[in-house]
Amino acid sequence: MTRAEREDRPDIVQVKSRFNRAVFETPRSGNLQPLTLPVYEPLIDPEKLNAAGGTVLPRQSLLRNVVSGESFLNLYIFGIEPEKELSVSVFSVERGRFLRSDDGAVAVLDRESAQGLGVDLGGTFPVRKADGQDLRLTVIGILDGLELRDPPPRTINAPALKPDSTYVSGGVFVTLHTSEEIFGRSTLTDALMIAPAAGDVPTIVERLHEAFRLEPGVFITEHYDQFRRKVQDFAQTLALFTITAAATAALAGSFAANLMHDVYADRRRQYATLLSLGFSPMQTTIVGIPVGIAAAGVGTLIGALIAGFCTPAHFAMPSLMADLGTIEPRFSPLIAAVITAMVLLVVALGGAPTALRLHRRSVAGELSREGQ
């Protein structure tokens, strides 16, 4: 369940505007001026996102289109806040470094985009700004791997690390203030909201719907309900396993406690003899406790070795929960602590009747009774 939550990230809410039709209508031939278009229409006010609560990951998703004769080159440009984006997306830097929040006119791009532009680390390339001027970006990093969280759909030909993917898997990454300089405005095309906890997602979604109720072109997508349905059967099955394990542990513990009671009962005459020789009750107890711990420890060790030898490396759940992947049983510090606590409890329960009997009866009486 932890692995599924880490991969699905049900605490993330995506906010995006409607797709920009102009992206589909970009020219494919002719001698035309370069264009920089928003992938989604810039309809999202950052202030409304901040008022909804949670952590905001703002984005400006742009498309750089250069047409010259019969050739053209499209590049996706993403304006991001680097530190926040790294918490949800994966960027594998092959050479150079990744962006920092205080960077200026610099860019990080994947190796396919760099090859298409004909630039290398330290090289520059122009991007047409909203005012018609070119901004030259210096390449400070080249990526060989990219997993962008909730990327836009790949609707036109552009360099990509995964050519068969239907979503964007390559592009140019700049800081948000650099993309605002290119775009000429601070409104966002899309954004991600990270809730403090997955259970807070419905509240944040409700606030977002309220904030953008007058803007029909803004769409809010959450995966919390889908994730909850996905793991509900798993959680119920896990609860059944927990109850079964607890009942089994209680039954095994009762058998072990009864066995320890018999062990201590057979040694009552020895303990009474120690008391008659002048040993204090505490000293007698100290002598008796290791016997119980040793007996219970040997049994526990044998059981752990058998469990470790017979337990499969992994096993699958029923088909309804197969999409959560296989389960890998393993011993954890919590399990070790539970086993240790059970051993001590078994020794305490098994030795308590003998200790109370020696405490309540006279030593002479116990010796005479045991001697009969």
Contacts in CASP RR format, 6 or more apart in sequence:
PFRMAT RR
TARGET T0000
AUTHOR 0000-0000-0000
METHOD contacts of the structure
MODEL  1
MTRAEREDRPDIVQVKSRFNRAVFETPRSGNLQPLTLPVYEPLIDPEKLN
AAGGTVLPRQSLLRNVVSGESFLNLYIFGIEPEKELSVSVFSVERGRFLR
SDDGAVAVLDRESAQGLGVDLGGTFPVRKADGQDLRLTVIGILDGLELRD
PPPRTINAPALKPDSTYVSGGVFVTLHTSEEIFGRSTLTDALMIAPAAGD
VPTIVERLHEAFRLEPGVFITEHYDQFRRKVQDFAQTLALFTITAAATAA
LAGSFAANLMHDVYADRRRQYATLLSLGFSPMQTTIVGIPVGIAAAGVGT
LIGALIAGFCTPAHFAMPSLMADLGTIEPRFSPLIAAVITAMVLLVVALG
GAPTALRLHRRSVAGELSREGQ
1 231 0 8 1.000
1 234 0 8 1.000
1 235 0 8 1.000
1 238 0 8 1.000
1 324 0 8 1.000
3 324 0 8 1.000
3 325 0 8 1.000
4 227 0 8 1.000
4 230 0 8 1.000
4 231 0 8 1.000
4 324 0 8 1.000
4 325 0 8 1.000
5 198 0 8 1.000
5 227 0 8 1.000
5 231 0 8 1.000
8 223 0 8 1.000
8 227 0 8 1.000
8 230 0 8 1.000
9 88 0 8 1.000
9 149 0 8 1.000
9 223 0 8 1.000
10 198 0 8 1.000
10 201 0 8 1.000
10 222 0 8 1.000
10 223 0 8 1.000
10 224 0 8 1.000
10 226 0 8 1.000
10 227 0 8 1.000
10 228 0 8 1.000
11 194 0 8 1.000
11 195 0 8 1.000
11 196 0 8 1.000
11 197 0 8 1.000
11 198 0 8 1.000
11 199 0 8 1.000
11 200 0 8 1.000
11 201 0 8 1.000
11 224 0 8 1.000
12 88 0 8 1.000
12 149 0 8 1.000
12 150 0 8 1.000
12 192 0 8 1.000
12 193 0 8 1.000
12 194 0 8 1.000
12 195 0 8 1.000
12 222 0 8 1.000
12 223 0 8 1.000
13 192 0 8 1.000
13 193 0 8 1.000
13 194 0 8 1.000
13 195 0 8 1.000
13 201 0 8 1.000
13 204 0 8 1.000
13 205 0 8 1.000
13 208 0 8 1.000
13 220 0 8 1.000
13 221 0 8 1.000
13 222 0 8 1.000
14 150 0 8 1.000
14 190 0 8 1.000
14 191 0 8 1.000
14 192 0 8 1.000
14 193 0 8 1.000
14 220 0 8 1.000
14 221 0 8 1.000
14 222 0 8 1.000
15 44 0 8 1.000
15 49 0 8 1.000
15 190 0 8 1.000
15 191 0 8 1.000
15 192 0 8 1.000
15 193 0 8 1.000
15 208 0 8 1.000
15 212 0 8 1.000
15 218 0 8 1.000
15 219 0 8 1.000
15 220 0 8 1.000
15 221 0 8 1.000
16 40 0 8 1.000
16 44 0 8 1.000
16 189 0 8 1.000
16 190 0 8 1.000
16 191 0 8 1.000
16 218 0 8 1.000
16 219 0 8 1.000
16 221 0 8 1.000
17 40 0 8 1.000
17 41 0 8 1.000
17 42 0 8 1.000
17 43 0 8 1.000
17 44 0 8 1.000
17 189 0 8 1.000
17 190 0 8 1.000
17 217 0 8 1.000
17 218 0 8 1.000
17 219 0 8 1.000
18 40 0 8 1.000
18 41 0 8 1.000
18 43 0 8 1.000
18 217 0 8 1.000
18 218 0 8 1.000
18 219 0 8 1.000
19 39 0 8 1.000
19 40 0 8 1.000
19 41 0 8 1.000
19 153 0 8 1.000
19 155 0 8 1.000
20 37 0 8 1.000
20 38 0 8 1.000
20 39 0 8 1.000
20 40 0 8 1.000
20 41 0 8 1.000
22 37 0 8 1.000
23 37 0 8 1.000
23 39 0 8 1.000
23 63 0 8 1.000
23 155 0 8 1.000
23 156 0 8 1.000
24 155 0 8 1.000
24 156 0 8 1.000
26 35 0 8 1.000
26 37 0 8 1.000
26 63 0 8 1.000
26 65 0 8 1.000
26 67 0 8 1.000
26 74 0 8 1.000
26 156 0 8 1.000
27 65 0 8 1.000
27 67 0 8 1.000
27 72 0 8 1.000
28 67 0 8 1.000
28 72 0 8 1.000
29 67 0 8 1.000
29 69 0 8 1.000
29 70 0 8 1.000
29 72 0 8 1.000
30 67 0 8 1.000
30 68 0 8 1.000
30 69 0 8 1.000
30 70 0 8 1.000
31 67 0 8 1.000
31 68 0 8 1.000
31 69 0 8 1.000
32 67 0 8 1.000
33 128 0 8 1.000
34 64 0 8 1.000
34 65 0 8 1.000
34 66 0 8 1.000
34 67 0 8 1.000
34 126 0 8 1.000
34 127 0 8 1.000
34 128 0 8 1.000
34 134 0 8 1.000
35 63 0 8 1.000
35 64 0 8 1.000
35 65 0 8 1.000
35 66 0 8 1.000
35 128 0 8 1.000
36 62 0 8 1.000
36 63 0 8 1.000
36 64 0 8 1.000
36 65 0 8 1.000
36 77 0 8 1.000
36 127 0 8 1.000
36 128 0 8 1.000
36 129 0 8 1.000
36 130 0 8 1.000
36 182 0 8 1.000
36 183 0 8 1.000
37 62 0 8 1.000
37 63 0 8 1.000
37 65 0 8 1.000
38 60 0 8 1.000
38 61 0 8 1.000
38 62 0 8 1.000
38 63 0 8 1.000
38 183 0 8 1.000
38 189 0 8 1.000
39 61 0 8 1.000
39 62 0 8 1.000
39 63 0 8 1.000
39 76 0 8 1.000
39 152 0 8 1.000
39 189 0 8 1.000
39 190 0 8 1.000
40 61 0 8 1.000
40 152 0 8 1.000
40 189 0 8 1.000
40 190 0 8 1.000
41 189 0 8 1.000
41 217 0 8 1.000
42 60 0 8 1.000
42 183 0 8 1.000
42 185 0 8 1.000
42 187 0 8 1.000
42 188 0 8 1.000
42 189 0 8 1.000
43 187 0 8 1.000
43 215 0 8 1.000
43 217 0 8 1.000
43 218 0 8 1.000
44 187 0 8 1.000
44 188 0 8 1.000
44 189 0 8 1.000
44 190 0 8 1.000
44 191 0 8 1.000
44 212 0 8 1.000
44 218 0 8 1.000
45 187 0 8 1.000
45 188 0 8 1.000
46 56 0 8 1.000
46 58 0 8 1.000
46 186 0 8 1.000
46 187 0 8 1.000
46 188 0 8 1.000
46 191 0 8 1.000
48 208 0 8 1.000
48 211 0 8 1.000
48 212 0 8 1.000
49 56 0 8 1.000
49 58 0 8 1.000
49 188 0 8 1.000
49 191 0 8 1.000
49 193 0 8 1.000
49 208 0 8 1.000
49 211 0 8 1.000
50 56 0 8 1.000
51 207 0 8 1.000
51 211 0 8 1.000
52 193 0 8 1.000
52 204 0 8 1.000
52 207 0 8 1.000
52 208 0 8 1.000
52 211 0 8 1.000
53 193 0 8 1.000
53 204 0 8 1.000
53 207 0 8 1.000
54 193 0 8 1.000
54 194 0 8 1.000
54 195 0 8 1.000
54 196 0 8 1.000
54 200 0 8 1.000
54 204 0 8 1.000
55 84 0 8 1.000
55 193 0 8 1.000
55 194 0 8 1.000
56 84 0 8 1.000
56 191 0 8 1.000
56 192 0 8 1.000
56 193 0 8 1.000
57 80 0 8 1.000
57 81 0 8 1.000
57 84 0 8 1.000
57 85 0 8 1.000
57 87 0 8 1.000
57 88 0 8 1.000
57 191 0 8 1.000
57 192 0 8 1.000
57 193 0 8 1.000
57 194 0 8 1.000
58 80 0 8 1.000
58 81 0 8 1.000
58 176 0 8 1.000
58 188 0 8 1.000
58 191 0 8 1.000
59 78 0 8 1.000
59 79 0 8 1.000
59 80 0 8 1.000
59 176 0 8 1.000
59 188 0 8 1.000
59 189 0 8 1.000
59 190 0 8 1.000
59 191 0 8 1.000
59 192 0 8 1.000
60 78 0 8 1.000
60 79 0 8 1.000
60 176 0 8 1.000
60 179 0 8 1.000
60 180 0 8 1.000
60 183 0 8 1.000
60 188 0 8 1.000
60 189 0 8 1.000
61 76 0 8 1.000
61 77 0 8 1.000
61 78 0 8 1.000
61 79 0 8 1.000
61 152 0 8 1.000
61 189 0 8 1.000
61 190 0 8 1.000
62 76 0 8 1.000
62 77 0 8 1.000
62 78 0 8 1.000
62 79 0 8 1.000
62 179 0 8 1.000
62 182 0 8 1.000
62 183 0 8 1.000
62 189 0 8 1.000
63 74 0 8 1.000
63 75 0 8 1.000
63 76 0 8 1.000
63 77 0 8 1.000
63 156 0 8 1.000
63 158 0 8 1.000
64 74 0 8 1.000
64 75 0 8 1.000
64 76 0 8 1.000
64 77 0 8 1.000
64 127 0 8 1.000
64 128 0 8 1.000
64 172 0 8 1.000
65 72 0 8 1.000
65 73 0 8 1.000
65 74 0 8 1.000
66 72 0 8 1.000
66 73 0 8 1.000
66 74 0 8 1.000
73 116 0 8 1.000
73 117 0 8 1.000
74 156 0 8 1.000
74 157 0 8 1.000
74 158 0 8 1.000
75 109 0 8 1.000
75 113 0 8 1.000
75 117 0 8 1.000
75 158 0 8 1.000
75 159 0 8 1.000
75 171 0 8 1.000
75 172 0 8 1.000
76 152 0 8 1.000
76 158 0 8 1.000
76 168 0 8 1.000
76 170 0 8 1.000
76 171 0 8 1.000
76 172 0 8 1.000
77 127 0 8 1.000
77 171 0 8 1.000
77 172 0 8 1.000
77 173 0 8 1.000
77 174 0 8 1.000
77 179 0 8 1.000
77 182 0 8 1.000
78 148 0 8 1.000
78 171 0 8 1.000
78 172 0 8 1.000
78 173 0 8 1.000
78 174 0 8 1.000
78 179 0 8 1.000
79 173 0 8 1.000
79 174 0 8 1.000
79 175 0 8 1.000
79 176 0 8 1.000
79 178 0 8 1.000
79 179 0 8 1.000
80 99 0 8 1.000
80 173 0 8 1.000
80 174 0 8 1.000
80 175 0 8 1.000
80 176 0 8 1.000
81 101 0 8 1.000
81 175 0 8 1.000
81 176 0 8 1.000
82 98 0 8 1.000
82 99 0 8 1.000
82 100 0 8 1.000
82 101 0 8 1.000
82 103 0 8 1.000
82 175 0 8 1.000
83 101 0 8 1.000
86 98 0 8 1.000
87 194 0 8 1.000
88 149 0 8 1.000
88 192 0 8 1.000
88 194 0 8 1.000
89 146 0 8 1.000
89 147 0 8 1.000
89 148 0 8 1.000
89 149 0 8 1.000
90 145 0 8 1.000
90 146 0 8 1.000
90 147 0 8 1.000
91 98 0 8 1.000
91 108 0 8 1.000
91 143 0 8 1.000
91 145 0 8 1.000
91 146 0 8 1.000
91 173 0 8 1.000
92 143 0 8 1.000
92 144 0 8 1.000
92 145 0 8 1.000
92 146 0 8 1.000
93 108 0 8 1.000
93 141 0 8 1.000
93 142 0 8 1.000
93 143 0 8 1.000
93 144 0 8 1.000
94 111 0 8 1.000
94 141 0 8 1.000
94 142 0 8 1.000
94 143 0 8 1.000
94 144 0 8 1.000
94 145 0 8 1.000
95 121 0 8 1.000
95 141 0 8 1.000
95 142 0 8 1.000
96 121 0 8 1.000
96 140 0 8 1.000
96 141 0 8 1.000
96 142 0 8 1.000
97 108 0 8 1.000
97 140 0 8 1.000
97 141 0 8 1.000
98 108 0 8 1.000
98 141 0 8 1.000
99 106 0 8 1.000
99 108 0 8 1.000
99 140 0 8 1.000
99 173 0 8 1.000
99 174 0 8 1.000
99 175 0 8 1.000
100 175 0 8 1.000
101 175 0 8 1.000
103 140 0 8 1.000
103 174 0 8 1.000
103 175 0 8 1.000
103 178 0 8 1.000
104 175 0 8 1.000
104 177 0 8 1.000
104 178 0 8 1.000
105 135 0 8 1.000
105 136 0 8 1.000
105 137 0 8 1.000
105 138 0 8 1.000
105 178 0 8 1.000
106 137 0 8 1.000
106 138 0 8 1.000
106 139 0 8 1.000
106 140 0 8 1.000
106 174 0 8 1.000
106 178 0 8 1.000
107 137 0 8 1.000
107 138 0 8 1.000
107 139 0 8 1.000
107 140 0 8 1.000
107 141 0 8 1.000
107 172 0 8 1.000
107 173 0 8 1.000
107 174 0 8 1.000
108 139 0 8 1.000
108 140 0 8 1.000
108 141 0 8 1.000
108 142 0 8 1.000
108 143 0 8 1.000
108 172 0 8 1.000
108 173 0 8 1.000
108 174 0 8 1.000
109 117 0 8 1.000
109 139 0 8 1.000
109 141 0 8 1.000
109 142 0 8 1.000
109 143 0 8 1.000
109 170 0 8 1.000
109 171 0 8 1.000
109 172 0 8 1.000
109 173 0 8 1.000
110 142 0 8 1.000
110 143 0 8 1.000
110 144 0 8 1.000
110 145 0 8 1.000
110 146 0 8 1.000
110 159 0 8 1.000
110 160 0 8 1.000
110 161 0 8 1.000
110 169 0 8 1.000
110 170 0 8 1.000
110 171 0 8 1.000
111 142 0 8 1.000
111 143 0 8 1.000
111 144 0 8 1.000
111 161 0 8 1.000
112 159 0 8 1.000
112 160 0 8 1.000
112 161 0 8 1.000
112 170 0 8 1.000
113 158 0 8 1.000
113 159 0 8 1.000
113 170 0 8 1.000
113 171 0 8 1.000
113 172 0 8 1.000
114 120 0 8 1.000
114 139 0 8 1.000
114 142 0 8 1.000
115 159 0 8 1.000
116 159 0 8 1.000
117 125 0 8 1.000
118 125 0 8 1.000
119 125 0 8 1.000
119 139 0 8 1.000
120 139 0 8 1.000
120 142 0 8 1.000
121 139 0 8 1.000
121 140 0 8 1.000
121 141 0 8 1.000
121 142 0 8 1.000
122 138 0 8 1.000
122 139 0 8 1.000
122 140 0 8 1.000
123 138 0 8 1.000
123 139 0 8 1.000
124 136 0 8 1.000
124 137 0 8 1.000
124 138 0 8 1.000
124 139 0 8 1.000
125 136 0 8 1.000
125 137 0 8 1.000
125 139 0 8 1.000
126 134 0 8 1.000
126 135 0 8 1.000
126 136 0 8 1.000
126 137 0 8 1.000
127 134 0 8 1.000
127 135 0 8 1.000
127 136 0 8 1.000
127 137 0 8 1.000
127 172 0 8 1.000
127 182 0 8 1.000
128 134 0 8 1.000
129 135 0 8 1.000
129 181 0 8 1.000
129 182 0 8 1.000
129 183 0 8 1.000
129 184 0 8 1.000
130 182 0 8 1.000
130 183 0 8 1.000
130 184 0 8 1.000
130 185 0 8 1.000
131 184 0 8 1.000
135 178 0 8 1.000
135 181 0 8 1.000
135 182 0 8 1.000
137 172 0 8 1.000
137 174 0 8 1.000
137 178 0 8 1.000
143 161 0 8 1.000
143 170 0 8 1.000
144 161 0 8 1.000
145 161 0 8 1.000
146 161 0 8 1.000
146 169 0 8 1.000
146 170 0 8 1.000
146 171 0 8 1.000
148 167 0 8 1.000
148 168 0 8 1.000
148 169 0 8 1.000
148 170 0 8 1.000
149 192 0 8 1.000
150 190 0 8 1.000
150 192 0 8 1.000
150 221 0 8 1.000
151 167 0 8 1.000
151 168 0 8 1.000
151 169 0 8 1.000
152 167 0 8 1.000
152 168 0 8 1.000
152 190 0 8 1.000
153 166 0 8 1.000
153 167 0 8 1.000
153 168 0 8 1.000
154 160 0 8 1.000
154 165 0 8 1.000
154 166 0 8 1.000
154 167 0 8 1.000
154 168 0 8 1.000
154 169 0 8 1.000
158 168 0 8 1.000
158 170 0 8 1.000
158 171 0 8 1.000
159 170 0 8 1.000
159 171 0 8 1.000
160 168 0 8 1.000
160 169 0 8 1.000
160 170 0 8 1.000
161 169 0 8 1.000
161 170 0 8 1.000
162 169 0 8 1.000
174 182 0 8 1.000
180 186 0 8 1.000
193 204 0 8 1.000
193 208 0 8 1.000
195 201 0 8 1.000
195 204 0 8 1.000
198 224 0 8 1.000
198 227 0 8 1.000
199 224 0 8 1.000
201 222 0 8 1.000
201 224 0 8 1.000
202 224 0 8 1.000
205 220 0 8 1.000
205 222 0 8 1.000
208 220 0 8 1.000
209 220 0 8 1.000
212 218 0 8 1.000
212 220 0 8 1.000
230 323 0 8 1.000
230 324 0 8 1.000
231 324 0 8 1.000
233 320 0 8 1.000
233 321 0 8 1.000
234 317 0 8 1.000
234 321 0 8 1.000
234 324 0 8 1.000
237 317 0 8 1.000
237 318 0 8 1.000
237 321 0 8 1.000
249 338 0 8 1.000
249 342 0 8 1.000
253 342 0 8 1.000
253 345 0 8 1.000
253 346 0 8 1.000
256 296 0 8 1.000
256 346 0 8 1.000
257 345 0 8 1.000
257 346 0 8 1.000
257 349 0 8 1.000
257 350 0 8 1.000
258 350 0 8 1.000
259 295 0 8 1.000
260 292 0 8 1.000
260 295 0 8 1.000
260 296 0 8 1.000
260 346 0 8 1.000
260 347 0 8 1.000
260 349 0 8 1.000
260 350 0 8 1.000
260 351 0 8 1.000
261 349 0 8 1.000
261 350 0 8 1.000
261 351 0 8 1.000
261 353 0 8 1.000
261 354 0 8 1.000
263 291 0 8 1.000
263 292 0 8 1.000
263 295 0 8 1.000
263 350 0 8 1.000
264 288 0 8 1.000
264 291 0 8 1.000
264 292 0 8 1.000
264 350 0 8 1.000
264 351 0 8 1.000
264 353 0 8 1.000
264 354 0 8 1.000
265 353 0 8 1.000
265 354 0 8 1.000
267 288 0 8 1.000
267 291 0 8 1.000
267 354 0 8 1.000
268 354 0 8 1.000
268 357 0 8 1.000
268 358 0 8 1.000
268 366 0 8 1.000
268 370 0 8 1.000
269 366 0 8 1.000
269 367 0 8 1.000
269 370 0 8 1.000
269 371 0 8 1.000
271 284 0 8 1.000
271 287 0 8 1.000
271 288 0 8 1.000
271 354 0 8 1.000
271 358 0 8 1.000
272 358 0 8 1.000
272 363 0 8 1.000
272 366 0 8 1.000
272 367 0 8 1.000
272 370 0 8 1.000
273 367 0 8 1.000
274 283 0 8 1.000
274 284 0 8 1.000
274 287 0 8 1.000
275 281 0 8 1.000
275 284 0 8 1.000
275 358 0 8 1.000
275 363 0 8 1.000
276 363 0 8 1.000
276 364 0 8 1.000
276 367 0 8 1.000
279 287 0 8 1.000
281 358 0 8 1.000
281 359 0 8 1.000
284 358 0 8 1.000
285 355 0 8 1.000
289 347 0 8 1.000
292 347 0 8 1.000
292 351 0 8 1.000
293 343 0 8 1.000
293 344 0 8 1.000
293 347 0 8 1.000
296 343 0 8 1.000
296 346 0 8 1.000
296 347 0 8 1.000
297 343 0 8 1.000
300 339 0 8 1.000
300 342 0 8 1.000
300 343 0 8 1.000
304 331 0 8 1.000
304 339 0 8 1.000
311 329 0 8 1.000
312 329 0 8 1.000
313 328 0 8 1.000
314 326 0 8 1.000
314 327 0 8 1.000
314 328 0 8 1.000
314 329 0 8 1.000
315 326 0 8 1.000
315 327 0 8 1.000
315 329 0 8 1.000
316 322 0 8 1.000
316 325 0 8 1.000
316 326 0 8 1.000
316 327 0 8 1.000
317 324 0 8 1.000
317 325 0 8 1.000
317 326 0 8 1.000
317 327 0 8 1.000
357 366 0 8 1.000
358 366 0 8 1.000
361 369 0 8 1.000
END
